[in-house]
Amino acid sequence: MQYAEGGHTLEADTVLFALGMKSVDLAPLKSAAEAAGLKTWVIGDAIQPGKVDQATRSAYLAGIEVGR
């Protein structure tokens, strides 16, 4: 469904947000999702700036959890 304001609603089992190229405070988004009863995982540079192997590992581990 599309709203006049430009928003959309869709049903999904899993939603992935890949947001930007720099770390920002995700606490409000995470809190809102959890308040709605959704499981959340913060991965990669959203945790703290690091190296690609650390980001890839955190994504891998979150993917395993999502698949459970």
N, C-alpha and C positions, 0 to 999 in steps of 0.2 A: 504494500500500500504506500502511495506517495502522498505526502502532506503538502499543503499550499506553501509552507515555509521552506520547502526543499528537502525535508527529512524523509527517510524511508523506514519502514518496519518490515522485517523479514524473520522467519523462523530459522533457527540454526542450532545444531548440537555444539559446535565449537566456533568461536570468533577469535581471530588473531589480529591484533593491532600492531602494525609496524610504523612507529611514529617518529619521523624526522631523523636528523643526523646528530642531535646533541641531547644530552641528558636533561630532563626536566622533572619536576616534582609530580610523580604519578599518584601520590597518596590520595587526592580527591577522586580520581577515576577509579582506583582500586577500591576505595571505601564504598563508592556508589555501587560498583559491581557486586561487591560482597554483601552490601545491604539488600540487594535485589536477589540474593541467594545464589550468586554465581561464583564458581571457583576461579581464582586468578593466579597467575604466575607472572612475575617480573623477571626478565632475563637480560643477558648481555650488558651493554653499556648503560642500560636503565638502572642496573644495580650500582655499578660504578664503572668509570672508564677503565678499559683494560685492553687486552690483546685478543685477537680474533679467535685463538684457540679457547680462551676462557668463555667468550661469548657463545661460540659454537657448542661448547660442552653444556652451558646452562640451558641453551635452546634444546639440545638433545634430551637432557634430563626432564625438562618441562614437557617435551613431546611424549616421553614415556608415561608421565603422569596423566596427561590428557587422554592417552589411549587406554587407560585402565578403567 
